[in-house]
């Protein structure tokens, strides 16, 4: 699976390092940000807001997935060169 994703990334993004903060500059025509809470609020503060984010993300993904493949890039940082699983 990792090999497939790496090959896809290389073919679609010409070796661009997948740094989330730079995608919006390098691929302006392919980058999008979805504001998930009212008034562009960035972080949920309670269970209701978490559920609203999940609902809105599901609506967007259902719409996008009907049009082909979707690649979601999540920004993570580590001092290690070895990838780790995200913490819950």
LINUR-V766561 format. One record per backbone hydrogen bond with DSSP energy under -1.0 kcal/mol. NH is the residue of the N-H (numbers start at 0). CO is the residue of the C=O. E is the energy in kcal/mol with one decimal. If there is no record, write none. Layout:
NH|CO|E ; NH|CO|E
//
This chain:
4|0|-2.3 ; 5|1|-2.6 ; 6|2|-2.5 ; 7|3|-2.4 ; 8|4|-2.9 ; 9|5|-2.5 ; 10|6|-2.2 ; 11|7|-2.2 ; 12|8|-2.8 ; 15|12|-2.4 ; 18|16|-2.8 ; 21|18|-1.8 ; 22|18|-1.1 ; 24|21|-1.0 ; 25|21|-2.5 ; 26|22|-2.8 ; 29|26|-2.1 ; 39|36|-1.1 ; 40|37|-1.6 ; 49|45|-1.9 ; 50|46|-2.4 ; 51|47|-1.8 ; 52|48|-2.1 ; 53|49|-2.3 ; 54|50|-2.4 ; 55|51|-2.6 ; 56|52|-2.8 ; 57|53|-2.3 ; 58|54|-1.9 ; 59|55|-2.2 ; 60|56|-2.9 ; 61|57|-2.4 ; 62|58|-1.8 ; 63|59|-2.7 ; 64|60|-3.0 ; 66|63|-2.2 ; 67|64|-1.1
//
